[in-house]
Amino acid sequence: MYKQCKRCNTDFPSKSDFVKRTEYIGIQKLNGIRYNLELRNCMCGTTLAHRVSSWYVKLHELQSKTPKLKEAL
């Protein structure tokens, strides 16, 4: 098992399952450490964290700065 929510006891058997079934909140950068924490909300509303590497954070920052195309009306 990858992670379990302590509030509702939902099991997340893998990292990919955890990412699919939780809502992204943000990234907490930790100075001087090779990894950072990605914060995600469980379906019950509890905030859970998991380690992500620095390259993942940079990739996410680049994607969030990329302009989004608006849908045609």
C-alpha positions as CSV (number, residue, x, y, z in Angstrom):
1,M,0.0,0.0,0.0
2,Y,1.3,3.5,-0.9
3,K,-0.7,5.7,1.4
4,Q,-3.8,5.6,3.7
5,C,-5.9,8.5,4.8
6,K,-6.0,8.4,8.6
7,R,-9.4,10.1,8.8
8,C,-11.5,8.0,6.4
9,N,-9.2,5.0,6.1
10,T,-9.2,5.1,2.3
11,D,-6.3,3.0,0.9
12,F,-4.3,4.2,-2.0
13,P,-2.4,1.1,-3.2
14,S,-0.1,3.0,-5.6
15,K,1.3,6.5,-6.2
16,S,-0.7,6.7,-9.5
17,D,-3.9,5.7,-7.7
18,F,-3.2,8.3,-5.1
19,V,-2.7,11.1,-7.7
20,K,-5.8,10.0,-9.6
21,R,-8.1,9.9,-6.6
22,T,-7.0,13.1,-4.8
23,E,-7.2,16.8,-5.6
24,Y,-4.0,18.7,-6.1
25,I,-3.5,21.7,-3.7
26,G,0.1,22.8,-4.1
27,I,3.7,22.1,-3.4
28,Q,5.6,22.8,-0.2
29,K,9.2,23.5,-0.9
30,L,11.7,22.3,1.7
31,N,15.0,24.2,1.7
32,G,18.2,22.2,1.7
33,I,16.4,18.9,1.0
34,R,16.4,17.0,-2.3
35,Y,12.7,16.5,-2.2
36,N,9.6,18.6,-1.7
37,L,6.0,17.8,-0.6
38,E,3.1,17.7,-2.9
39,L,-0.1,18.4,-1.0
40,R,-3.4,16.8,-2.1
41,N,-6.9,16.5,-0.6
42,C,-8.5,13.2,0.0
43,M,-12.1,12.7,-1.0
44,C,-13.0,13.3,2.7
45,G,-11.3,16.7,2.7
46,T,-8.2,15.7,4.7
47,T,-4.9,17.1,3.3
48,L,-2.3,14.4,2.6
49,A,1.3,14.9,1.5
50,H,3.8,12.8,-0.4
51,R,7.4,13.4,-1.5
52,V,8.2,14.6,-5.0
53,S,11.6,15.3,-6.4
54,S,12.8,18.7,-7.3
55,W,12.6,18.1,-11.1
56,Y,8.9,17.2,-10.6
57,V,8.4,20.6,-8.9
58,K,10.1,22.5,-11.8
59,L,8.1,20.6,-14.4
60,H,4.9,21.4,-12.5
61,E,5.9,25.1,-12.3
62,L,6.6,25.2,-16.0
63,Q,3.2,23.6,-16.8
64,S,1.3,26.1,-14.6
65,K,3.0,29.1,-16.4
66,T,2.1,27.8,-19.8
67,P,-0.8,29.8,-21.2
68,K,-4.0,27.8,-21.5
69,L,-6.0,27.9,-24.8
70,K,-9.5,29.2,-24.4
71,E,-12.3,27.1,-25.8
72,A,-14.0,28.5,-28.9
73,L,-17.5,29.9,-28.1
